[in-house]
């Protein structure tokens, strides 16, 4: 069954706030990995919307494991004449024989549940995929590359409410649970290493947590699980004590940030991408309930241990704000409403009488 399109309101939001970035892409040829995933749908739909609205005459090639599956799932994207689908695996795809000006390397795999597959397979996929993209960038002559990394490269922060790009800690390299984080860290370094020998200008987007249409509601994402429970009118259950601090950026804002970083971000520089409006997991669950179903119960099963160190996964975004003028424009409660609406649930106060 074809997936739903992103709402015009959201596409217009991206166009309005990233228009200067899109104008800089007039006539560009963009190569995109990860174009069929959570980030990819937003990047592609917003790009195609801008391409039509601004007559940009840009063309994009999207790497996908199965062109047929993508066409069946997202025909409104895959059949656009501005797109070419290239079938292949991120670690071994054949290089298109054509010049490209920009590359967005957004292919990612957070690994799913621990133990679903060997950690070394995950590490190899991330590192070999990044290396393959960088080799292609060198061959095709691309001048700009955006790499979507993760805020997890900082490791666990126990003293900071918000983590800046200058925080130079890292994950435990001997923990299997750090495999994804460490592979992303090494991939950042690979981008810089390749730029030292080529004209390529890589920009690193360290992405934190997000909410919006296309977010899986049945995966290991807390806010997605809260949304699923609210939509189903089921009690929101938190297994922990609910004190870890998190934040979520709406996907329309994410698209604005990523297109801006691709065009205007400083080369060989990392930018945190996310919301700096942090709150506890428990408060996020309560906000989800009060926004979508005020009568819904939120049950916290863990007990608070005052001796536990701070657990905060919230970015400081001063660099993106001060250097590029990027802002968190969509509030979390509005983001929750829009996401629920995309999934077919409209809270009662929003219903037209």
BALOBA-1460 file (C-alpha; in Angstrom, 3 decimals):
// residues 353
<rec num="1" residu="x" x="0.000" y="0.000" z="0.000"/>
<rec num="2" residu="x" x="1.492" y="3.398" z="-0.941"/>
<rec num="3" residu="x" x="2.607" y="5.563" z="1.947"/>
<rec num="4" residu="x" x="0.890" y="8.856" z="2.666"/>
<rec num="5" residu="x" x="2.407" y="12.060" z="1.387"/>
<rec num="6" residu="x" x="3.780" y="14.695" z="3.729"/>
<rec num="7" residu="x" x="1.248" y="17.463" z="4.388"/>
<rec num="8" residu="x" x="1.487" y="20.581" z="2.156"/>
<rec num="9" residu="x" x="1.740" y="22.670" z="5.330"/>
<rec num="10" residu="x" x="4.998" y="20.939" z="6.216"/>
<rec num="11" residu="x" x="6.445" y="21.085" z="2.705"/>
<rec num="12" residu="x" x="5.677" y="24.805" z="2.557"/>
<rec num="13" residu="x" x="7.390" y="25.206" z="5.935"/>
<rec num="14" residu="x" x="10.587" y="23.681" z="4.549"/>
<rec num="15" residu="x" x="10.372" y="25.766" z="1.386"/>
<rec num="16" residu="x" x="9.879" y="28.985" z="3.317"/>
<rec num="17" residu="x" x="12.742" y="28.501" z="5.740"/>
<rec num="18" residu="x" x="15.223" y="26.790" z="3.388"/>
<rec num="19" residu="x" x="14.474" y="28.779" z="0.239"/>
<rec num="20" residu="x" x="17.939" y="30.329" z="0.065"/>
<rec num="21" residu="x" x="19.509" y="26.867" z="0.303"/>
<rec num="22" residu="x" x="17.262" y="25.546" z="-2.441"/>
<rec num="23" residu="x" x="18.053" y="28.526" z="-4.664"/>
<rec num="24" residu="x" x="21.747" y="27.692" z="-4.279"/>
<rec num="25" residu="x" x="20.926" y="24.232" z="-5.669"/>
<rec num="26" residu="x" x="19.519" y="25.558" z="-8.938"/>
<rec num="27" residu="x" x="20.722" y="23.257" z="-11.703"/>
<rec num="28" residu="x" x="22.507" y="20.995" z="-9.200"/>
<rec num="29" residu="x" x="22.957" y="17.251" z="-9.553"/>
<rec num="30" residu="x" x="22.511" y="15.577" z="-6.170"/>
<rec num="31" residu="x" x="23.361" y="11.986" z="-5.199"/>
<rec num="32" residu="x" x="21.415" y="10.753" z="-2.167"/>
<rec num="33" residu="x" x="21.819" y="7.662" z="-0.007"/>
<rec num="34" residu="x" x="19.212" y="6.748" z="2.576"/>
<rec num="35" residu="x" x="16.567" y="8.362" z="0.404"/>
<rec num="36" residu="x" x="13.945" y="5.722" z="1.116"/>
<rec num="37" residu="x" x="14.098" y="5.942" z="4.925"/>
<rec num="38" residu="x" x="12.759" y="8.245" z="7.647"/>
<rec num="39" residu="x" x="15.114" y="11.119" z="6.826"/>
<rec num="40" residu="x" x="15.088" y="10.322" z="3.126"/>
<rec num="41" residu="x" x="11.364" y="10.730" z="2.596"/>
<rec num="42" residu="x" x="11.508" y="14.194" z="4.105"/>
<rec num="43" residu="x" x="14.589" y="15.199" z="2.158"/>
<rec num="44" residu="x" x="13.197" y="13.979" z="-1.147"/>
<rec num="45" residu="x" x="9.641" y="15.272" z="-0.792"/>
<rec num="46" residu="x" x="10.836" y="18.703" z="0.348"/>
<rec num="47" residu="x" x="13.425" y="18.850" z="-2.454"/>
<rec num="48" residu="x" x="10.901" y="17.891" z="-5.134"/>
<rec num="49" residu="x" x="8.392" y="20.397" z="-3.751"/>
<rec num="50" residu="x" x="11.020" y="23.146" z="-3.941"/>
<rec num="51" residu="x" x="12.113" y="21.991" z="-7.384"/>
<rec num="52" residu="x" x="8.586" y="22.497" z="-8.700"/>
<rec num="53" residu="x" x="7.848" y="25.699" z="-6.810"/>
<rec num="54" residu="x" x="11.118" y="27.449" z="-7.668"/>
<rec num="55" residu="x" x="11.776" y="25.837" z="-11.067"/>
<rec num="56" residu="x" x="15.216" y="24.776" z="-9.874"/>
<rec num="57" residu="x" x="15.873" y="22.298" z="-12.676"/>
<rec num="58" residu="x" x="17.815" y="20.110" z="-10.274"/>
<rec num="59" residu="x" x="18.197" y="16.368" z="-10.689"/>
<rec num="60" residu="x" x="18.809" y="13.728" z="-8.054"/>
<rec num="61" residu="x" x="19.938" y="10.123" z="-8.108"/>
<rec num="62" residu="x" x="18.702" y="8.035" z="-5.188"/>
<rec num="63" residu="x" x="20.445" y="4.835" z="-4.137"/>
<rec num="64" residu="x" x="17.954" y="2.136" z="-3.151"/>
<rec num="65" residu="x" x="18.118" y="-1.601" z="-2.557"/>
<rec num="66" residu="x" x="14.932" y="-2.104" z="-4.581"/>
<rec num="67" residu="x" x="13.625" y="0.431" z="-7.071"/>
<rec num="68" residu="x" x="10.434" y="-1.591" z="-7.539"/>
<rec num="69" residu="x" x="9.678" y="-1.579" z="-3.817"/>
<rec num="70" residu="x" x="10.298" y="2.154" z="-3.565"/>
<rec num="71" residu="x" x="8.039" y="2.846" z="-6.549"/>
<rec num="72" residu="x" x="5.294" y="0.731" z="-5.006"/>
<rec num="73" residu="x" x="5.646" y="2.284" z="-1.565"/>
<rec num="74" residu="x" x="6.254" y="5.926" z="-2.524"/>
<rec num="75" residu="x" x="5.174" y="6.479" z="-6.136"/>
<rec num="76" residu="x" x="4.659" y="10.213" z="-5.561"/>
<rec num="77" residu="x" x="8.429" y="10.439" z="-5.002"/>
<rec num="78" residu="x" x="9.896" y="7.626" z="-7.063"/>
<rec num="79" residu="x" x="8.075" y="8.507" z="-10.286"/>
<rec num="80" residu="x" x="9.026" y="12.180" z="-10.275"/>
<rec num="81" residu="x" x="10.940" y="12.979" z="-13.490"/>
<rec num="82" residu="x" x="13.622" y="14.813" z="-11.495"/>
<rec num="83" residu="x" x="14.643" y="11.533" z="-9.834"/>
<rec num="84" residu="x" x="16.699" y="8.605" z="-11.057"/>
<rec num="85" residu="x" x="16.684" y="5.443" z="-8.953"/>
<rec num="86" residu="x" x="19.932" y="3.482" z="-8.730"/>
<rec num="87" residu="x" x="19.673" y="-0.043" z="-7.370"/>
<rec num="88" residu="x" x="22.517" y="-1.249" z="-5.210"/>
<rec num="89" residu="x" x="23.927" y="-1.833" z="-1.756"/>
<rec num="90" residu="x" x="25.581" y="1.057" z="0.062"/>
<rec num="91" residu="x" x="28.830" y="-0.899" z="0.368"/>
<rec num="92" residu="x" x="29.132" y="-1.966" z="-3.267"/>
<rec num="93" residu="x" x="26.892" y="0.111" z="-5.552"/>
<rec num="94" residu="x" x="28.131" y="0.768" z="-9.077"/>
<rec num="95" residu="x" x="29.209" y="4.333" z="-9.686"/>
<rec num="96" residu="x" x="26.919" y="6.232" z="-12.075"/>
<rec num="97" residu="x" x="28.875" y="7.637" z="-15.012"/>
<rec num="98" residu="x" x="27.831" y="11.248" z="-14.545"/>
<rec num="99" residu="x" x="29.031" y="14.332" z="-12.702"/>
<rec num="100" residu="x" x="27.417" y="15.325" z="-9.409"/>
<rec num="101" residu="x" x="27.717" y="18.573" z="-7.509"/>
<rec num="102" residu="x" x="26.339" y="17.532" z="-4.102"/>
<rec num="103" residu="x" x="26.054" y="14.316" z="-2.092"/>
<rec num="104" residu="x" x="23.764" y="13.619" z="0.854"/>
<rec num="105" residu="x" x="24.928" y="10.494" z="2.688"/>
<rec num="106" residu="x" x="21.969" y="9.744" z="4.928"/>
<rec num="107" residu="x" x="22.039" y="5.959" z="4.757"/>
<rec num="108" residu="x" x="21.951" y="4.721" z="8.304"/>
<rec num="109" residu="x" x="21.086" y="1.723" z="10.403"/>
<rec num="110" residu="x" x="20.749" y="2.229" z="14.116"/>
<rec num="111" residu="x" x="21.144" y="-1.490" z="14.591"/>
<rec num="112" residu="x" x="17.687" y="-2.264" z="15.897"/>
<rec num="113" residu="x" x="17.517" y="-4.340" z="19.033"/>
<rec num="114" residu="x" x="20.759" y="-5.476" z="20.590"/>
<rec num="115" residu="x" x="21.708" y="-8.903" z="19.300"/>
<rec num="116" residu="x" x="19.638" y="-8.853" z="16.100"/>
<rec num="117" residu="x" x="22.857" y="-9.283" z="14.124"/>
<rec num="118" residu="x" x="26.580" y="-9.338" z="14.905"/>
<rec num="119" residu="x" x="28.030" y="-5.977" z="15.867"/>
<rec num="120" residu="x" x="30.855" y="-6.311" z="13.368"/>
<rec num="121" residu="x" x="28.324" y="-6.591" z="10.529"/>
<rec num="122" residu="x" x="26.796" y="-3.283" z="11.587"/>
<rec num="123" residu="x" x="30.230" y="-1.646" z="11.869"/>
<rec num="124" residu="x" x="31.321" y="-2.909" z="8.467"/>
<rec num="125" residu="x" x="28.120" y="-1.694" z="6.840"/>
<rec num="126" residu="x" x="28.531" y="1.828" z="8.202"/>
<rec num="127" residu="x" x="32.262" y="2.144" z="7.526"/>
<rec num="128" residu="x" x="32.333" y="0.391" z="4.156"/>
<rec num="129" residu="x" x="29.275" y="2.338" z="3.051"/>
<rec num="130" residu="x" x="30.833" y="5.664" z="3.981"/>
<rec num="131" residu="x" x="34.096" y="4.703" z="2.293"/>
<rec num="132" residu="x" x="32.208" y="3.738" z="-0.875"/>
<rec num="133" residu="x" x="30.344" y="7.057" z="-0.938"/>
<rec num="134" residu="x" x="33.577" y="8.991" z="-0.435"/>
<rec num="135" residu="x" x="35.264" y="7.100" z="-3.263"/>
<rec num="136" residu="x" x="32.310" y="7.956" z="-5.465"/>
<rec num="137" residu="x" x="32.521" y="11.607" z="-4.414"/>
<rec num="138" residu="x" x="36.151" y="11.667" z="-5.496"/>
<rec num="139" residu="x" x="35.347" y="10.059" z="-8.845"/>
<rec num="140" residu="x" x="32.284" y="12.140" z="-9.736"/>
<rec num="141" residu="x" x="33.825" y="15.471" z="-8.751"/>
<rec num="142" residu="x" x="31.284" y="16.465" z="-6.095"/>
<rec num="143" residu="x" x="32.211" y="19.607" z="-4.209"/>
<rec num="144" residu="x" x="29.871" y="19.294" z="-1.199"/>
<rec num="145" residu="x" x="28.905" y="16.344" z="0.985"/>
<rec num="146" residu="x" x="26.517" y="16.225" z="3.922"/>
<rec num="147" residu="x" x="27.054" y="13.284" z="6.259"/>
<rec num="148" residu="x" x="24.311" y="12.497" z="8.767"/>
<rec num="149" residu="x" x="26.055" y="11.320" z="11.908"/>
<rec num="150" residu="x" x="24.608" y="11.005" z="15.399"/>
<rec num="151" residu="x" x="24.667" y="12.755" z="18.744"/>
<rec num="152" residu="x" x="25.679" y="9.401" z="20.209"/>
<rec num="153" residu="x" x="29.279" y="10.083" z="19.114"/>
<rec num="154" residu="x" x="29.661" y="12.085" z="22.334"/>
<rec num="155" residu="x" x="29.084" y="9.037" z="24.492"/>
<rec num="156" residu="x" x="27.094" y="9.293" z="27.679"/>
<rec num="157" residu="x" x="27.087" y="12.779" z="29.134"/>
<rec num="158" residu="x" x="26.654" y="12.813" z="32.906"/>
<rec num="159" residu="x" x="27.405" y="16.457" z="33.697"/>
<rec num="160" residu="x" x="25.878" y="18.490" z="30.850"/>
<rec num="161" residu="x" x="22.231" y="19.380" z="30.347"/>
<rec num="162" residu="x" x="23.013" y="20.187" z="26.700"/>
<rec num="163" residu="x" x="25.963" y="18.781" z="24.757"/>
<rec num="164" residu="x" x="27.961" y="21.175" z="22.543"/>
<rec num="165" residu="x" x="30.068" y="20.194" z="19.540"/>
<rec num="166" residu="x" x="33.185" y="21.011" z="21.563"/>
<rec num="167" residu="x" x="32.501" y="18.180" z="24.036"/>
<rec num="168" residu="x" x="35.301" y="15.737" z="23.261"/>
<rec num="169" residu="x" x="34.267" y="12.643" z="25.170"/>
<rec num="170" residu="x" x="33.074" y="9.481" z="23.448"/>
<rec num="171" residu="x" x="31.372" y="6.100" z="23.810"/>
<rec num="172" residu="x" x="33.012" y="3.160" z="25.562"/>
<rec num="173" residu="x" x="35.002" y="1.556" z="22.703"/>
<rec num="174" residu="x" x="34.915" y="-1.866" z="24.390"/>
<rec num="175" residu="x" x="31.126" y="-2.044" z="24.734"/>
<rec num="176" residu="x" x="29.183" y="-3.853" z="22.021"/>
<rec num="177" residu="x" x="26.394" y="-1.326" z="22.536"/>
<rec num="178" residu="x" x="28.810" y="1.352" z="21.270"/>
<rec num="179" residu="x" x="29.374" y="-0.250" z="17.864"/>
<rec num="180" residu="x" x="26.986" y="2.043" z="15.998"/>
<rec num="181" residu="x" x="28.283" y="5.151" z="17.786"/>
<rec num="182" residu="x" x="31.949" y="4.329" z="17.201"/>
<rec num="183" residu="x" x="31.369" y="3.492" z="13.529"/>
<rec num="184" residu="x" x="29.713" y="6.857" z="13.083"/>
<rec num="185" residu="x" x="32.648" y="8.584" z="14.796"/>
<rec num="186" residu="x" x="35.103" y="6.854" z="12.491"/>
<rec num="187" residu="x" x="32.965" y="7.737" z="9.479"/>
<rec num="188" residu="x" x="33.182" y="11.404" z="10.435"/>
<rec num="189" residu="x" x="36.948" y="11.076" z="10.457"/>
<rec num="190" residu="x" x="36.905" y="9.338" z="7.065"/>
<rec num="191" residu="x" x="35.052" y="12.319" z="5.608"/>
<rec num="192" residu="x" x="37.752" y="14.664" z="6.861"/>
<rec num="193" residu="x" x="40.533" y="12.342" z="5.676"/>
<rec num="194" residu="x" x="39.134" y="12.235" z="2.134"/>
<rec num="195" residu="x" x="38.685" y="15.998" z="2.039"/>
<rec num="196" residu="x" x="42.387" y="16.369" z="2.796"/>
<rec num="197" residu="x" x="43.220" y="14.782" z="-0.570"/>
<rec num="198" residu="x" x="40.299" y="16.025" z="-2.701"/>
<rec num="199" residu="x" x="38.326" y="19.250" z="-3.291"/>
<rec num="200" residu="x" x="35.390" y="17.702" z="-1.404"/>
<rec num="201" residu="x" x="33.893" y="19.845" z="1.376"/>
<rec num="202" residu="x" x="32.175" y="17.568" z="3.922"/>
<rec num="203" residu="x" x="29.767" y="18.898" z="6.530"/>
<rec num="204" residu="x" x="28.804" y="16.719" z="9.493"/>
<rec num="205" residu="x" x="25.259" y="16.745" z="10.894"/>
<rec num="206" residu="x" x="25.206" y="15.168" z="14.361"/>
<rec num="207" residu="x" x="21.552" y="14.229" z="14.578"/>
<rec num="208" residu="x" x="19.770" y="13.681" z="17.889"/>
<rec num="209" residu="x" x="16.075" y="12.682" z="18.195"/>
<rec num="210" residu="x" x="13.150" y="13.532" z="15.937"/>
<rec num="211" residu="x" x="9.413" y="13.207" z="15.557"/>
<rec num="212" residu="x" x="7.147" y="13.488" z="12.550"/>
<rec num="213" residu="x" x="5.437" y="11.585" z="9.753"/>
<rec num="214" residu="x" x="7.299" y="8.419" z="8.726"/>
<rec num="215" residu="x" x="8.668" y="7.872" z="12.258"/>
<rec num="216" residu="x" x="8.095" y="4.174" z="13.060"/>
<rec num="217" residu="x" x="5.704" y="3.818" z="15.984"/>
<rec num="218" residu="x" x="6.739" y="0.235" z="16.757"/>
<rec num="219" residu="x" x="10.524" y="0.626" z="16.940"/>
<rec num="220" residu="x" x="12.955" y="1.614" z="19.692"/>
<rec num="221" residu="x" x="11.957" y="5.307" z="19.707"/>
<rec num="222" residu="x" x="10.351" y="6.527" z="22.936"/>
<rec num="223" residu="x" x="8.182" y="9.250" z="21.440"/>
<rec num="224" residu="x" x="7.010" y="6.887" z="18.700"/>
<rec num="225" residu="x" x="5.906" y="4.393" z="21.341"/>
<rec num="226" residu="x" x="4.091" y="7.161" z="23.241"/>
<rec num="227" residu="x" x="2.287" y="8.197" z="20.058"/>
<rec num="228" residu="x" x="1.284" y="4.614" z="19.322"/>
<rec num="229" residu="x" x="-0.206" y="4.212" z="22.785"/>
<rec num="230" residu="x" x="-2.078" y="7.517" z="22.556"/>
<rec num="231" residu="x" x="-3.474" y="6.742" z="19.107"/>
<rec num="232" residu="x" x="-4.640" y="3.309" z="20.322"/>
<rec num="233" residu="x" x="-6.008" y="4.775" z="23.564"/>
<rec num="234" residu="x" x="-3.706" y="2.539" z="25.591"/>
<rec num="235" residu="x" x="-1.901" y="3.407" z="28.811"/>
<rec num="236" residu="x" x="1.530" y="4.901" z="28.181"/>
<rec num="237" residu="x" x="3.929" y="2.690" z="30.129"/>
<rec num="238" residu="x" x="7.478" y="3.778" z="30.992"/>
<rec num="239" residu="x" x="9.641" y="0.906" z="32.205"/>
<rec num="240" residu="x" x="12.359" y="3.185" z="33.630"/>
<rec num="241" residu="x" x="12.030" y="5.897" z="36.272"/>
<rec num="242" residu="x" x="11.277" y="8.459" z="33.557"/>
<rec num="243" residu="x" x="14.049" y="10.871" z="34.546"/>
<rec num="244" residu="x" x="16.395" y="10.713" z="31.495"/>
<rec num="245" residu="x" x="16.244" y="13.979" z="29.561"/>
<rec num="246" residu="x" x="15.566" y="14.002" z="25.831"/>
<rec num="247" residu="x" x="14.426" y="16.415" z="23.134"/>
<rec num="248" residu="x" x="12.776" y="16.036" z="19.745"/>
<rec num="249" residu="x" x="12.987" y="18.161" z="16.612"/>
<rec num="250" residu="x" x="10.074" y="18.077" z="14.185"/>
<rec num="251" residu="x" x="10.956" y="16.629" z="10.811"/>
<rec num="252" residu="x" x="9.981" y="19.732" z="8.838"/>
<rec num="253" residu="x" x="12.578" y="21.639" z="10.860"/>
<rec num="254" residu="x" x="15.078" y="18.817" z="10.327"/>
<rec num="255" residu="x" x="14.706" y="19.126" z="6.553"/>
<rec num="256" residu="x" x="15.332" y="22.872" z="6.793"/>
<rec num="257" residu="x" x="18.462" y="22.252" z="8.833"/>
<rec num="258" residu="x" x="19.893" y="19.530" z="6.594"/>
<rec num="259" residu="x" x="19.393" y="21.391" z="3.295"/>
<rec num="260" residu="x" x="20.931" y="24.477" z="4.874"/>
<rec num="261" residu="x" x="23.921" y="22.518" z="6.164"/>
<rec num="262" residu="x" x="24.517" y="20.938" z="2.764"/>
<rec num="263" residu="x" x="24.761" y="24.337" z="1.107"/>
<rec num="264" residu="x" x="26.038" y="26.695" z="3.805"/>
<rec num="265" residu="x" x="27.677" y="24.612" z="6.530"/>
<rec num="266" residu="x" x="31.395" y="25.133" z="7.050"/>
<rec num="267" residu="x" x="33.531" y="22.378" z="5.560"/>
<rec num="268" residu="x" x="35.070" y="19.869" z="7.985"/>
<rec num="269" residu="x" x="32.829" y="21.145" z="10.760"/>
<rec num="270" residu="x" x="30.204" y="19.342" z="12.806"/>
<rec num="271" residu="x" x="26.827" y="20.805" z="13.705"/>
<rec num="272" residu="x" x="24.423" y="19.440" z="16.273"/>
<rec num="273" residu="x" x="20.985" y="18.910" z="14.738"/>
<rec num="274" residu="x" x="18.052" y="18.671" z="17.106"/>
<rec num="275" residu="x" x="15.987" y="20.588" z="19.616"/>
<rec num="276" residu="x" x="17.584" y="22.194" z="22.650"/>
<rec num="277" residu="x" x="14.256" y="22.164" z="24.520"/>
<rec num="278" residu="x" x="14.924" y="19.184" z="26.764"/>
<rec num="279" residu="x" x="12.519" y="17.453" z="29.129"/>
<rec num="280" residu="x" x="12.320" y="14.214" z="31.044"/>
<rec num="281" residu="x" x="10.964" y="11.103" z="29.371"/>
<rec num="282" residu="x" x="8.119" y="11.173" z="31.887"/>
<rec num="283" residu="x" x="7.202" y="14.753" z="30.993"/>
<rec num="284" residu="x" x="7.313" y="13.884" z="27.287"/>
<rec num="285" residu="x" x="4.878" y="11.035" z="27.913"/>
<rec num="286" residu="x" x="2.574" y="13.332" z="29.876"/>
<rec num="287" residu="x" x="2.761" y="15.949" z="27.123"/>
<rec num="288" residu="x" x="1.825" y="13.317" z="24.546"/>
<rec num="289" residu="x" x="-1.174" y="12.295" z="26.625"/>
<rec num="290" residu="x" x="-2.346" y="15.838" z="27.388"/>
<rec num="291" residu="x" x="-1.964" y="16.856" z="23.739"/>
<rec num="292" residu="x" x="-3.723" y="13.873" z="22.175"/>
<rec num="293" residu="x" x="-5.875" y="12.246" z="24.892"/>
<rec num="294" residu="x" x="-6.043" y="14.267" z="28.140"/>
<rec num="295" residu="x" x="-7.718" y="11.378" z="29.989"/>
<rec num="296" residu="x" x="-4.973" y="8.878" z="29.079"/>
<rec num="297" residu="x" x="-3.016" y="7.305" z="31.933"/>
<rec num="298" residu="x" x="0.777" y="7.508" z="32.071"/>
<rec num="299" residu="x" x="2.293" y="4.800" z="34.267"/>
<rec num="300" residu="x" x="5.930" y="4.925" z="35.379"/>
<rec num="301" residu="x" x="7.104" y="1.541" z="36.616"/>
<rec num="302" residu="x" x="10.658" y="2.378" z="37.699"/>
<rec num="303" residu="x" x="11.600" y="4.106" z="40.932"/>
<rec num="304" residu="x" x="13.822" y="7.167" z="41.060"/>
<rec num="305" residu="x" x="17.375" y="6.609" z="42.280"/>
<rec num="306" residu="x" x="18.807" y="9.950" z="43.385"/>
<rec num="307" residu="x" x="22.330" y="8.502" z="43.219"/>
<rec num="308" residu="x" x="22.143" y="7.904" z="39.458"/>
<rec num="309" residu="x" x="24.200" y="10.355" z="37.386"/>
<rec num="310" residu="x" x="22.519" y="12.749" z="34.989"/>
<rec num="311" residu="x" x="21.309" y="11.075" z="31.794"/>
<rec num="312" residu="x" x="20.766" y="13.775" z="29.179"/>
<rec num="313" residu="x" x="20.684" y="13.379" z="25.397"/>
<rec num="314" residu="x" x="19.957" y="16.979" z="24.414"/>
<rec num="315" residu="x" x="22.070" y="19.035" z="22.007"/>
<rec num="316" residu="x" x="23.357" y="22.552" z="22.360"/>
<rec num="317" residu="x" x="22.528" y="24.144" z="19.007"/>
<rec num="318" residu="x" x="24.161" y="27.557" z="19.387"/>
<rec num="319" residu="x" x="26.555" y="26.825" z="16.519"/>
<rec num="320" residu="x" x="23.760" y="26.142" z="14.019"/>
<rec num="321" residu="x" x="21.710" y="29.035" z="15.369"/>
<rec num="322" residu="x" x="24.501" y="31.623" z="15.403"/>
<rec num="323" residu="x" x="26.346" y="30.622" z="12.220"/>
<rec num="324" residu="x" x="23.428" y="29.615" z="10.006"/>
<rec num="325" residu="x" x="20.351" y="31.192" z="11.570"/>
<rec num="326" residu="x" x="18.680" y="27.832" z="12.174"/>
<rec num="327" residu="x" x="15.886" y="27.638" z="14.728"/>
<rec num="328" residu="x" x="13.520" y="25.199" z="16.389"/>
<rec num="329" residu="x" x="10.287" y="26.523" z="14.911"/>
<rec num="330" residu="x" x="7.704" y="23.783" z="15.509"/>
<rec num="331" residu="x" x="6.913" y="23.125" z="19.177"/>
<rec num="332" residu="x" x="6.809" y="19.566" z="20.464"/>
<rec num="333" residu="x" x="3.080" y="19.599" z="21.191"/>
<rec num="334" residu="x" x="2.376" y="20.820" z="17.652"/>
<rec num="335" residu="x" x="4.782" y="18.187" z="16.296"/>
<rec num="336" residu="x" x="2.854" y="15.498" z="18.172"/>
<rec num="337" residu="x" x="-0.460" y="16.747" z="16.785"/>
<rec num="338" residu="x" x="0.820" y="16.807" z="13.202"/>
<rec num="339" residu="x" x="2.357" y="13.346" z="13.497"/>
<rec num="340" residu="x" x="-0.807" y="11.864" z="14.984"/>
<rec num="341" residu="x" x="-2.858" y="13.515" z="12.242"/>
<rec num="342" residu="x" x="-0.632" y="11.975" z="9.565"/>
<rec num="343" residu="x" x="-1.346" y="8.588" z="11.144"/>
<rec num="344" residu="x" x="-5.072" y="9.285" z="10.914"/>
<rec num="345" residu="x" x="-5.784" y="10.350" z="14.500"/>
<rec num="346" residu="x" x="-7.189" y="13.809" z="15.206"/>
<rec num="347" residu="x" x="-7.695" y="14.828" z="18.862"/>
<rec num="348" residu="x" x="-11.304" y="15.730" z="19.637"/>
<rec num="349" residu="x" x="-10.758" y="19.499" z="20.135"/>
<rec num="350" residu="x" x="-9.424" y="19.613" z="16.547"/>
<rec num="351" residu="x" x="-12.504" y="17.967" z="15.026"/>
<rec num="352" residu="x" x="-14.769" y="20.265" z="13.018"/>
<rec num="353" residu="x" x="-18.218" y="20.338" z="14.617"/>
